Amino acid sequence: MIEGVTLHHVILNEVKMEGYGDTKEAIYNTFLGIEQNESSEEVMWKDEFLDYIYYNRLSAEEIQKMARISSISNFKCNYKSCGR
């Protein structure tokens, strides 16, 4: 633990987290110009896109809660997929 650093976590069930990860990967691949099986437009019409939106909403709510109780100098949202 680093003094003055507090970690907060947003936890989703495994299925929603997988949907979030698949969508995020497709979006990043589009930005980076990496060829993929589906276009980013196709991905945005899949049910998994809702998992991506849901995770980002929960993250924004957590950041808002933190901002109410303390001064935030910076934050980082990090997704790490288990077993990928």
C-alpha positions as YAML, in Angstrom:
chain: A
units: angstrom
residues:
- id: 1
  name: MET
  ca: [0.00, 0.00, 0.00]
- id: 2
  name: ILE
  ca: [1.32, 3.40, -0.97]
- id: 3
  name: GLU
  ca: [0.54, 6.18, 1.47]
- id: 4
  name: GLY
  ca: [-2.31, 8.36, 0.21]
- id: 5
  name: VAL
  ca: [-3.40, 5.89, -2.46]
- id: 6
  name: THR
  ca: [-6.82, 4.29, -2.19]
- id: 7
  name: LEU
  ca: [-8.01, 1.58, -4.57]
- id: 8
  name: HIS
  ca: [-11.66, 1.14, -5.49]
- id: 9
  name: HIS
  ca: [-13.03, -1.70, -7.55]
- id: 10
  name: VAL
  ca: [-16.02, -2.14, -9.82]
- id: 11
  name: ILE
  ca: [-17.01, -5.77, -9.87]
- id: 12
  name: LEU
  ca: [-19.18, -7.44, -12.51]
- id: 13
  name: ASN
  ca: [-20.20, -11.04, -12.84]
- id: 14
  name: GLU
  ca: [-18.08, -13.13, -15.18]
- id: 15
  name: VAL
  ca: [-20.51, -13.02, -18.14]
- id: 16
  name: LYS
  ca: [-20.87, -9.22, -18.05]
- id: 17
  name: MET
  ca: [-17.11, -8.80, -17.62]
- id: 18
  name: GLU
  ca: [-16.47, -10.99, -20.64]
- id: 19
  name: GLY
  ca: [-18.95, -8.94, -22.70]
- id: 20
  name: TYR
  ca: [-17.25, -5.74, -21.55]
- id: 21
  name: GLY
  ca: [-13.81, -7.11, -22.46]
- id: 22
  name: ASP
  ca: [-14.87, -8.33, -25.89]
- id: 23
  name: THR
  ca: [-16.45, -4.98, -26.71]
- id: 24
  name: LYS
  ca: [-13.53, -2.94, -25.39]
- id: 25
  name: GLU
  ca: [-11.11, -5.09, -27.38]
- id: 26
  name: ALA
  ca: [-13.12, -4.56, -30.58]
- id: 27
  name: ILE
  ca: [-13.24, -0.79, -30.03]
- id: 28
  name: TYR
  ca: [-9.50, -0.58, -29.32]
- id: 29
  name: ASN
  ca: [-8.71, -2.75, -32.35]
- id: 30
  name: THR
  ca: [-10.73, -0.35, -34.51]
- id: 31
  name: PHE
  ca: [-8.81, 2.66, -33.14]
- id: 32
  name: LEU
  ca: [-5.49, 0.88, -33.64]
- id: 33
  name: GLY
  ca: [-6.38, -0.30, -37.16]
- id: 34
  name: ILE
  ca: [-6.12, -3.98, -36.25]
- id: 35
  name: GLU
  ca: [-8.17, -6.22, -38.51]
- id: 36
  name: GLN
  ca: [-10.95, -8.12, -36.76]
- id: 37
  name: ASN
  ca: [-13.81, -10.46, -37.60]
- id: 38
  name: GLU
  ca: [-16.52, -7.88, -36.90]
- id: 39
  name: SER
  ca: [-16.59, -4.15, -37.51]
- id: 40
  name: SER
  ca: [-16.95, -1.88, -34.48]
- id: 41
  name: GLU
  ca: [-20.39, -0.93, -35.80]
- id: 42
  name: GLU
  ca: [-21.45, -4.60, -35.70]
- id: 43
  name: VAL
  ca: [-20.10, -4.95, -32.17]
- id: 44
  name: MET
  ca: [-22.13, -1.95, -30.99]
- id: 45
  name: TRP
  ca: [-25.35, -3.74, -31.94]
- id: 46
  name: LYS
  ca: [-24.52, -6.87, -29.96]
- id: 47
  name: ASP
  ca: [-25.87, -7.48, -26.46]
- id: 48
  name: GLU
  ca: [-22.32, -7.38, -25.12]
- id: 49
  name: PHE
  ca: [-22.17, -3.66, -25.88]
- id: 50
  name: LEU
  ca: [-24.67, -3.20, -23.04]
- id: 51
  name: ASP
  ca: [-22.12, -4.82, -20.70]
- id: 52
  name: TYR
  ca: [-19.55, -2.26, -21.87]
- id: 53
  name: ILE
  ca: [-21.94, 0.62, -21.16]
- id: 54
  name: TYR
  ca: [-22.92, -0.88, -17.81]
- id: 55
  name: TYR
  ca: [-19.31, -1.21, -16.62]
- id: 56
  name: ASN
  ca: [-18.51, 2.36, -17.65]
- id: 57
  name: ARG
  ca: [-21.63, 3.62, -15.87]
- id: 58
  name: LEU
  ca: [-20.67, 1.80, -12.66]
- id: 59
  name: SER
  ca: [-17.13, 3.19, -12.94]
- id: 60
  name: ALA
  ca: [-18.45, 6.74, -13.37]
- id: 61
  name: GLU
  ca: [-20.72, 6.33, -10.34]
- id: 62
  name: GLU
  ca: [-17.80, 5.06, -8.24]
- id: 63
  name: ILE
  ca: [-15.65, 8.02, -9.30]
- id: 64
  name: GLN
  ca: [-18.50, 10.39, -8.46]
- id: 65
  name: LYS
  ca: [-18.84, 8.83, -4.97]
- id: 66
  name: MET
  ca: [-15.09, 9.20, -4.40]
- id: 67
  name: ALA
  ca: [-15.20, 12.84, -5.50]
- id: 68
  name: ARG
  ca: [-17.89, 13.58, -2.90]
- id: 69
  name: ILE
  ca: [-15.83, 12.26, 0.00]
- id: 70
  name: SER
  ca: [-12.28, 13.23, -0.94]
- id: 71
  name: SER
  ca: [-10.11, 15.23, -3.26]
- id: 72
  name: ILE
  ca: [-9.23, 13.22, -6.34]
- id: 73
  name: SER
  ca: [-6.01, 14.17, -8.06]
- id: 74
  name: ASN
  ca: [-6.18, 11.40, -10.65]
- id: 75
  name: PHE
  ca: [-7.80, 8.09, -11.40]
- id: 76
  name: LYS
  ca: [-7.29, 5.19, -13.73]
- id: 77
  name: CYS
  ca: [-9.84, 2.71, -14.94]
- id: 78
  name: ASN
  ca: [-8.17, -0.58, -15.71]
- id: 79
  name: TYR
  ca: [-9.69, -3.74, -17.08]
- id: 80
  name: LYS
  ca: [-7.81, -6.98, -16.65]
- id: 81
  name: SER
  ca: [-9.46, -10.07, -17.98]
- id: 82
  name: CYS
  ca: [-8.87, -13.26, -16.07]
- id: 83
  name: GLY
  ca: [-7.39, -16.02, -18.19]
- id: 84
  name: ARG
  ca: [-7.09, -14.06, -21.43]
...
